[in-house]
């Protein structure tokens, strides 16, 4: 795709319902409100093989995207919290 086509897709992100951002070195989702502002209609988000390590980021995504049905975070290195109840 040409550069113009990429910018058009980014500009239309607020209407996107499915998106795959795989192998892109995503580490976090930014400040509170950013995800909802960028992708309010997101239902299916794939973030395979990125740098997400915190379960807090997964919770962040879930609260920012209230109509999200599927979130794929396979092959990230999520750390198990030390204070996890047994």
Backbone atoms as SQL, in Angstrom:
CREATE TABLE atoms (id INTEGER PRIMARY KEY, chain TEXT, resi INTEGER, resn TEXT, atom TEXT, x REAL, y REAL, z REAL);
INSERT INTO atoms VALUES
  (1, 'A', 1, 'UNK', 'N', 0.826, -1.184, 0.000),
  (2, 'A', 1, 'UNK', 'CA', 0.000, 0.000, 0.000),
  (3, 'A', 1, 'UNK', 'C', 0.871, 1.249, 0.000),
  (4, 'A', 2, 'UNK', 'N', 0.382, 2.267, -0.652),
  (5, 'A', 2, 'UNK', 'CA', 1.082, 3.539, -0.628),
  (6, 'A', 2, 'UNK', 'C', 0.835, 4.278, 0.673),
  (7, 'A', 3, 'UNK', 'N', 1.644, 5.268, 0.941),
  (8, 'A', 3, 'UNK', 'CA', 1.560, 6.042, 2.178),
  (9, 'A', 3, 'UNK', 'C', 0.184, 6.688, 2.343),
  (10, 'A', 4, 'UNK', 'N', -0.393, 7.209, 1.261),
  (11, 'A', 4, 'UNK', 'CA', -1.713, 7.844, 1.322),
  (12, 'A', 4, 'UNK', 'C', -2.790, 6.867, 1.775),
  (13, 'A', 5, 'UNK', 'N', -2.701, 5.631, 1.313),
  (14, 'A', 5, 'UNK', 'CA', -3.688, 4.621, 1.708),
  (15, 'A', 5, 'UNK', 'C', -3.589, 4.324, 3.202),
  (16, 'A', 6, 'UNK', 'N', -2.360, 4.303, 3.747),
  (17, 'A', 6, 'UNK', 'CA', -2.197, 4.070, 5.180),
  (18, 'A', 6, 'UNK', 'C', -2.828, 5.197, 5.990),
  (19, 'A', 7, 'UNK', 'N', -2.613, 6.433, 5.592),
  (20, 'A', 7, 'UNK', 'CA', -3.190, 7.563, 6.314),
  (21, 'A', 7, 'UNK', 'C', -4.706, 7.526, 6.259),
  (22, 'A', 8, 'UNK', 'N', -5.262, 7.106, 5.142),
  (23, 'A', 8, 'UNK', 'CA', -6.721, 7.006, 5.027),
  (24, 'A', 8, 'UNK', 'C', -7.258, 5.965, 6.008),
  (25, 'A', 9, 'UNK', 'N', -6.567, 4.835, 6.115),
  (26, 'A', 9, 'UNK', 'CA', -7.000, 3.789, 7.053),
  (27, 'A', 9, 'UNK', 'C', -6.906, 4.273, 8.492),
  (28, 'A', 10, 'UNK', 'N', -5.853, 5.018, 8.813),
  (29, 'A', 10, 'UNK', 'CA', -5.700, 5.552, 10.165),
  (30, 'A', 10, 'UNK', 'C', -6.812, 6.553, 10.456),
  (31, 'A', 11, 'UNK', 'N', -7.141, 7.397, 9.484),
  (32, 'A', 11, 'UNK', 'CA', -8.186, 8.403, 9.676),
  (33, 'A', 11, 'UNK', 'C', -9.551, 7.760, 9.886),
  (34, 'A', 12, 'UNK', 'N', -9.748, 6.558, 9.367),
  (35, 'A', 12, 'UNK', 'CA', -11.029, 5.866, 9.496),
  (36, 'A', 12, 'UNK', 'C', -11.045, 4.865, 10.648),
  (37, 'A', 13, 'UNK', 'N', -10.051, 4.912, 11.509),
  (38, 'A', 13, 'UNK', 'CA', -9.927, 3.965, 12.611),
  (39, 'A', 13, 'UNK', 'C', -11.122, 4.019, 13.558),
  (40, 'A', 14, 'UNK', 'N', -11.762, 5.171, 13.686),
  (41, 'A', 14, 'UNK', 'CA', -12.893, 5.288, 14.600),
  (42, 'A', 14, 'UNK', 'C', -14.107, 4.489, 14.133),
  (43, 'A', 15, 'UNK', 'N', -14.128, 4.029, 12.883),
  (44, 'A', 15, 'UNK', 'CA', -15.214, 3.189, 12.383),
  (45, 'A', 15, 'UNK', 'C', -14.806, 1.722, 12.254),
  (46, 'A', 16, 'UNK', 'N', -13.566, 1.417, 12.584),
  (47, 'A', 16, 'UNK', 'CA', -13.039, 0.061, 12.437),
  (48, 'A', 16, 'UNK', 'C', -13.585, -0.847, 13.534),
  (49, 'A', 17, 'UNK', 'N', -14.006, -2.058, 13.137),
  (50, 'A', 17, 'UNK', 'CA', -14.541, -3.029, 14.097),
  (51, 'A', 17, 'UNK', 'C', -13.574, -4.181, 14.343),
  (52, 'A', 18, 'UNK', 'N', -12.661, -4.426, 13.399),
  (53, 'A', 18, 'UNK', 'CA', -11.675, -5.495, 13.533),
  (54, 'A', 18, 'UNK', 'C', -10.307, -4.958, 13.126),
  (55, 'A', 19, 'UNK', 'N', -9.287, -5.337, 13.900),
  (56, 'A', 19, 'UNK', 'CA', -7.949, -4.840, 13.603),
  (57, 'A', 19, 'UNK', 'C', -6.912, -5.821, 14.122),
  (58, 'A', 20, 'UNK', 'N', -5.889, -6.064, 13.327),
  (59, 'A', 20, 'UNK', 'CA', -4.760, -6.884, 13.748),
  (60, 'A', 20, 'UNK', 'C', -3.497, -6.041, 13.731),
  (61, 'A', 21, 'UNK', 'N', -2.886, -5.898, 14.890),
  (62, 'A', 21, 'UNK', 'CA', -1.616, -5.186, 15.008),
  (63, 'A', 21, 'UNK', 'C', -0.624, -6.192, 15.586),
  (64, 'A', 22, 'UNK', 'N', -0.128, -7.050, 14.733),
  (65, 'A', 22, 'UNK', 'CA', 0.735, -8.137, 15.165),
  (66, 'A', 22, 'UNK', 'C', 2.190, -7.833, 14.822),
  (67, 'A', 23, 'UNK', 'N', 3.098, -8.328, 15.651),
  (68, 'A', 23, 'UNK', 'CA', 4.542, -8.144, 15.435),
  (69, 'A', 23, 'UNK', 'C', 4.902, -6.671, 15.256),
  (70, 'A', 24, 'UNK', 'N', 4.336, -5.809, 16.072),
  (71, 'A', 24, 'UNK', 'CA', 4.540, -4.363, 15.897),
  (72, 'A', 24, 'UNK', 'C', 5.173, -3.675, 17.097),
  (73, 'A', 25, 'UNK', 'N', 5.654, -4.449, 18.047),
  (74, 'A', 25, 'UNK', 'CA', 6.333, -3.924, 19.236),
  (75, 'A', 25, 'UNK', 'C', 5.446, -3.019, 20.090),
  (76, 'A', 26, 'UNK', 'N', 4.137, -3.307, 20.107),
  (77, 'A', 26, 'UNK', 'CA', 3.221, -2.568, 20.976),
  (78, 'A', 26, 'UNK', 'C', 3.524, -2.967, 22.409),
  (79, 'A', 27, 'UNK', 'N', 3.734, -1.980, 23.272),
  (80, 'A', 27, 'UNK', 'CA', 4.075, -2.236, 24.670),
  (81, 'A', 27, 'UNK', 'C', 2.952, -1.801, 25.614),
  (82, 'A', 28, 'UNK', 'N', 2.247, -0.722, 25.268),
  (83, 'A', 28, 'UNK', 'CA', 1.144, -0.259, 26.110),
  (84, 'A', 28, 'UNK', 'C', 0.140, 0.480, 25.243),
  (85, 'A', 29, 'UNK', 'N', -0.950, 0.898, 25.846),
  (86, 'A', 29, 'UNK', 'CA', -2.056, 1.498, 25.107),
  (87, 'A', 29, 'UNK', 'C', -2.200, 2.991, 25.339),
  (88, 'A', 30, 'UNK', 'N', -1.200, 3.614, 25.912),
  (89, 'A', 30, 'UNK', 'CA', -1.253, 5.058, 26.103),
  (90, 'A', 30, 'UNK', 'C', -2.059, 5.469, 27.320),
  (91, 'A', 31, 'UNK', 'N', -2.392, 6.742, 27.381),
  (92, 'A', 31, 'UNK', 'CA', -3.117, 7.280, 28.534),
  (93, 'A', 31, 'UNK', 'C', -4.590, 6.878, 28.496),
  (94, 'A', 32, 'UNK', 'N', -5.229, 6.957, 29.635),
  (95, 'A', 32, 'UNK', 'CA', -6.646, 6.619, 29.756),
  (96, 'A', 32, 'UNK', 'C', -7.456, 7.493, 28.802),
  (97, 'A', 33, 'UNK', 'N', -8.334, 6.860, 28.046),
  (98, 'A', 33, 'UNK', 'CA', -9.189, 7.564, 27.098),
  (99, 'A', 33, 'UNK', 'C', -8.715, 7.461, 25.659),
  (100, 'A', 34, 'UNK', 'N', -7.440, 7.146, 25.467),
  (101, 'A', 34, 'UNK', 'CA', -6.886, 7.109, 24.108),
  (102, 'A', 34, 'UNK', 'C', -7.519, 6.015, 23.256),
  (103, 'A', 35, 'UNK', 'N', -7.575, 4.785, 23.773),
  (104, 'A', 35, 'UNK', 'CA', -8.134, 3.685, 22.985),
  (105, 'A', 35, 'UNK', 'C', -9.580, 3.942, 22.604),
  (106, 'A', 36, 'UNK', 'N', -10.375, 4.370, 23.562),
  (107, 'A', 36, 'UNK', 'CA', -11.794, 4.608, 23.268),
  (108, 'A', 36, 'UNK', 'C', -11.957, 5.723, 22.242),
  (109, 'A', 37, 'UNK', 'N', -11.141, 6.745, 22.335),
  (110, 'A', 37, 'UNK', 'CA', -11.219, 7.854, 21.383),
  (111, 'A', 37, 'UNK', 'C', -10.822, 7.396, 19.972),
  (112, 'A', 38, 'UNK', 'N', -9.798, 6.567, 19.869),
  (113, 'A', 38, 'UNK', 'CA', -9.326, 6.105, 18.564),
  (114, 'A', 38, 'UNK', 'C', -10.203, 5.026, 17.939),
  (115, 'A', 39, 'UNK', 'N', -10.706, 4.100, 18.790),
  (116, 'A', 39, 'UNK', 'CA', -11.397, 2.918, 18.261),
  (117, 'A', 39, 'UNK', 'C', -12.687, 2.615, 19.015),
  (118, 'A', 40, 'UNK', 'N', -13.652, 3.519, 19.042),
  (119, 'A', 40, 'UNK', 'CA', -14.849, 3.300, 19.857),
  (120, 'A', 40, 'UNK', 'C', -15.725, 2.131, 19.410),
  (121, 'A', 41, 'UNK', 'N', -15.589, 1.670, 18.170),
  (122, 'A', 41, 'UNK', 'CA', -16.436, 0.595, 17.650),
  (123, 'A', 41, 'UNK', 'C', -15.706, -0.744, 17.548),
  (124, 'A', 42, 'UNK', 'N', -14.528, -0.833, 18.147),
  (125, 'A', 42, 'UNK', 'CA', -13.703, -2.040, 18.039),
  (126, 'A', 42, 'UNK', 'C', -14.364, -3.224, 18.729),
  (127, 'A', 43, 'UNK', 'N', -14.486, -4.324, 17.990),
  (128, 'A', 43, 'UNK', 'CA', -15.064, -5.556, 18.520),
  (129, 'A', 43, 'UNK', 'C', -14.055, -6.698, 18.563),
  (130, 'A', 44, 'UNK', 'N', -13.072, -6.665, 17.670),
  (131, 'A', 44, 'UNK', 'CA', -12.107, -7.757, 17.576),
  (132, 'A', 44, 'UNK', 'C', -10.724, -7.152, 17.372),
  (133, 'A', 45, 'UNK', 'N', -9.843, -7.319, 18.345),
  (134, 'A', 45, 'UNK', 'CA', -8.508, -6.735, 18.290),
  (135, 'A', 45, 'UNK', 'C', -7.466, -7.817, 18.525),
  (136, 'A', 46, 'UNK', 'N', -6.545, -7.957, 17.580),
  (137, 'A', 46, 'UNK', 'CA', -5.477, -8.931, 17.701),
  (138, 'A', 46, 'UNK', 'C', -4.156, -8.203, 17.904),
  (139, 'A', 47, 'UNK', 'N', -3.469, -8.551, 18.978),
  (140, 'A', 47, 'UNK', 'CA', -2.178, -7.949, 19.317),
  (141, 'A', 47, 'UNK', 'C', -1.130, -9.042, 19.540),
  (142, 'A', 48, 'UNK', 'N', -1.124, -10.037, 18.675),
  (143, 'A', 48, 'UNK', 'CA', -0.183, -11.155, 18.808),
  (144, 'A', 48, 'UNK', 'C', 1.255, -10.699, 18.619),
  (145, 'A', 49, 'UNK', 'N', 2.151, -11.357, 19.351),
  (146, 'A', 49, 'UNK', 'CA', 3.604, -11.171, 19.215),
  (147, 'A', 49, 'UNK', 'C', 4.033, -9.712, 19.358),
  (148, 'A', 50, 'UNK', 'N', 3.596, -9.085, 20.415),
  (149, 'A', 50, 'UNK', 'CA', 4.020, -7.724, 20.724),
  (150, 'A', 50, 'UNK', 'C', 4.808, -7.741, 22.024),
  (151, 'A', 51, 'UNK', 'N', 4.925, -6.612, 22.665),
  (152, 'A', 51, 'UNK', 'CA', 5.721, -6.493, 23.890),
  (153, 'A', 51, 'UNK', 'C', 4.858, -6.221, 25.119),
  (154, 'A', 52, 'UNK', 'N', 3.609, -6.623, 25.063),
  (155, 'A', 52, 'UNK', 'CA', 2.705, -6.413, 26.192),
  (156, 'A', 52, 'UNK', 'C', 3.114, -7.374, 27.305),
  (157, 'A', 53, 'UNK', 'N', 3.360, -6.840, 28.490),
  (158, 'A', 53, 'UNK', 'CA', 3.834, -7.670, 29.596),
  (159, 'A', 53, 'UNK', 'C', 2.944, -7.557, 30.831),
  (160, 'A', 54, 'UNK', 'N', 2.067, -6.576, 30.870),
  (161, 'A', 54, 'UNK', 'CA', 1.301, -6.284, 32.068),
  (162, 'A', 54, 'UNK', 'C', -0.184, -6.616, 31.900),
  (163, 'A', 55, 'UNK', 'N', -0.717, -7.363, 32.869),
  (164, 'A', 55, 'UNK', 'CA', -2.153, -7.645, 32.868),
  (165, 'A', 55, 'UNK', 'C', -2.952, -6.361, 33.058),
  (166, 'A', 56, 'UNK', 'N', -2.350, -5.359, 33.662),
  (167, 'A', 56, 'UNK', 'CA', -3.020, -4.066, 33.813),
  (168, 'A', 56, 'UNK', 'C', -3.325, -3.454, 32.455),
  (169, 'A', 57, 'UNK', 'N', -2.464, -3.677, 31.470),
  (170, 'A', 57, 'UNK', 'CA', -2.725, -3.185, 30.121),
  (171, 'A', 57, 'UNK', 'C', -3.912, -3.914, 29.493),
  (172, 'A', 58, 'UNK', 'N', -4.068, -5.195, 29.781),
  (173, 'A', 58, 'UNK', 'CA', -5.203, -5.957, 29.260),
  (174, 'A', 58, 'UNK', 'C', -6.493, -5.414, 29.870),
  (175, 'A', 59, 'UNK', 'N', -6.482, -5.155, 31.172),
  (176, 'A', 59, 'UNK', 'CA', -7.648, -4.563, 31.842),
  (177, 'A', 59, 'UNK', 'C', -7.934, -3.185, 31.265),
  (178, 'A', 60, 'UNK', 'N', -6.882, -2.415, 31.012),
  (179, 'A', 60, 'UNK', 'CA', -7.011, -1.092, 30.397),
  (180, 'A', 60, 'UNK', 'C', -7.761, -1.210, 29.069),
  (181, 'A', 61, 'UNK', 'N', -7.360, -2.144, 28.220),
  (182, 'A', 61, 'UNK', 'CA', -8.015, -2.341, 26.924),
  (183, 'A', 61, 'UNK', 'C', -9.481, -2.721, 27.110),
  (184, 'A', 62, 'UNK', 'N', -9.750, -3.597, 28.060),
  (185, 'A', 62, 'UNK', 'CA', -11.126, -4.027, 28.304),
  (186, 'A', 62, 'UNK', 'C', -12.038, -2.917, 28.779),
  (187, 'A', 63, 'UNK', 'N', -11.522, -2.018, 29.581),
  (188, 'A', 63, 'UNK', 'CA', -12.356, -0.916, 30.076),
  (189, 'A', 63, 'UNK', 'C', -12.493, 0.195, 29.041),
  (190, 'A', 64, 'UNK', 'N', -11.477, 0.394, 28.221),
  (191, 'A', 64, 'UNK', 'CA', -11.514, 1.442, 27.193),
  (192, 'A', 64, 'UNK', 'C', -12.388, 1.045, 26.002),
  (193, 'A', 65, 'UNK', 'N', -12.501, -0.245, 25.750),
  (194, 'A', 65, 'UNK', 'CA', -13.246, -0.743, 24.593),
  (195, 'A', 65, 'UNK', 'C', -14.413, -1.600, 25.088),
  (196, 'A', 66, 'UNK', 'N', -15.491, -0.980, 25.543),
  (197, 'A', 66, 'UNK', 'CA', -16.573, -1.706, 26.204),
  (198, 'A', 66, 'UNK', 'C', -17.339, -2.693, 25.318),
  (199, 'A', 67, 'UNK', 'N', -17.298, -2.547, 24.002),
  (200, 'A', 67, 'UNK', 'CA', -18.006, -3.508, 23.147),
  (201, 'A', 67, 'UNK', 'C', -17.052, -4.545, 22.548),
  (202, 'A', 68, 'UNK', 'N', -15.808, -4.569, 23.035),
  (203, 'A', 68, 'UNK', 'CA', -14.817, -5.536, 22.572),
  (204, 'A', 68, 'UNK', 'C', -15.299, -6.951, 22.891),
  (205, 'A', 69, 'UNK', 'N', -15.296, -7.813, 21.885),
  (206, 'A', 69, 'UNK', 'CA', -15.721, -9.199, 22.055),
  (207, 'A', 69, 'UNK', 'C', -14.536, -10.154, 22.094),
  (208, 'A', 70, 'UNK', 'N', -13.477, -9.822, 21.340),
  (209, 'A', 70, 'UNK', 'CA', -12.300, -10.684, 21.288),
  (210, 'A', 70, 'UNK', 'C', -11.039, -9.842, 21.368),
  (211, 'A', 71, 'UNK', 'N', -10.133, -10.281, 22.217),
  (212, 'A', 71, 'UNK', 'CA', -8.826, -9.649, 22.336),
  (213, 'A', 71, 'UNK', 'C', -7.794, -10.765, 22.331),
  (214, 'A', 72, 'UNK', 'N', -6.965, -10.796, 21.300),
  (215, 'A', 72, 'UNK', 'CA', -5.945, -11.834, 21.176),
  (216, 'A', 72, 'UNK', 'C', -4.595, -11.243, 21.560),
  (217, 'A', 73, 'UNK', 'N', -4.022, -11.742, 22.637),
  (218, 'A', 73, 'UNK', 'CA', -2.709, -11.299, 23.082),
  (219, 'A', 73, 'UNK', 'C', -1.730, -12.486, 23.144),
  (220, 'A', 74, 'UNK', 'N', -1.932, -13.449, 22.261),
  (221, 'A', 74, 'UNK', 'CA', -1.057, -14.616, 22.203),
  (222, 'A', 74, 'UNK', 'C', 0.380, -14.206, 21.926),
  (223, 'A', 75, 'UNK', 'N', 1.305, -14.949, 22.506),
  (224, 'A', 75, 'UNK', 'CA', 2.738, -14.786, 22.292),
  (225, 'A', 75, 'UNK', 'C', 3.288, -13.452, 22.809),
  (226, 'A', 76, 'UNK', 'N', 2.604, -12.848, 23.760),
  (227, 'A', 76, 'UNK', 'CA', 3.165, -11.727, 24.509),
  (228, 'A', 76, 'UNK', 'C', 3.739, -12.322, 25.785),
  (229, 'A', 77, 'UNK', 'N', 4.563, -11.596, 26.478),
  (230, 'A', 77, 'UNK', 'CA', 5.196, -12.114, 27.696),
  (231, 'A', 77, 'UNK', 'C', 4.536, -11.500, 28.929),
  (232, 'A', 78, 'UNK', 'N', 3.288, -11.892, 29.158),
  (233, 'A', 78, 'UNK', 'CA', 2.541, -11.375, 30.301),
  (234, 'A', 78, 'UNK', 'C', 3.101, -11.942, 31.597),
  (235, 'A', 79, 'UNK', 'N', 3.395, -11.057, 32.513),
  (236, 'A', 79, 'UNK', 'CA', 3.974, -11.444, 33.808),
  (237, 'A', 79, 'UNK', 'C', 2.855, -11.780, 34.776),
  (238, 'A', 80, 'UNK', 'N', 2.991, -12.898, 35.450),
  (239, 'A', 80, 'UNK', 'CA', 2.010, -13.299, 36.466),
  (240, 'A', 80, 'UNK', 'C', 2.275, -12.448, 37.715),
  (241, 'A', 81, 'UNK', 'N', 1.262, -11.726, 38.202),
  (242, 'A', 81, 'UNK', 'CA', 1.476, -10.865, 39.375),
  (243, 'A', 81, 'UNK', 'C', 1.876, -11.677, 40.607),
  (244, 'A', 82, 'UNK', 'N', 2.768, -11.127, 41.417),
  (245, 'A', 82, 'UNK', 'CA', 3.227, -11.811, 42.620),
  (246, 'A', 82, 'UNK', 'C', 2.126, -11.912, 43.670),
  (247, 'A', 83, 'UNK', 'N', 1.215, -10.943, 43.689),
  (248, 'A', 83, 'UNK', 'CA', 0.165, -10.916, 44.708),
  (249, 'A', 83, 'UNK', 'C', -1.108, -11.629, 44.243),
  (250, 'A', 84, 'UNK', 'N', -0.987, -12.562, 43.298),
  (251, 'A', 84, 'UNK', 'CA', -2.123, -13.310, 42.795),
  (252, 'A', 84, 'UNK', 'C', -2.651, -14.233, 43.899),
  (253, 'A', 85, 'UNK', 'N', -3.959, -14.134, 44.196),
  (254, 'A', 85, 'UNK', 'CA', -4.512, -15.033, 45.237),
  (255, 'A', 85, 'UNK', 'C', -4.404, -16.484, 44.811),
  (256, 'A', 86, 'UNK', 'N', -4.114, -17.369, 45.791),
  (257, 'A', 86, 'UNK', 'CA', -3.984, -18.787, 45.460),
  (258, 'A', 86, 'UNK', 'C', -5.263, -19.539, 45.645);
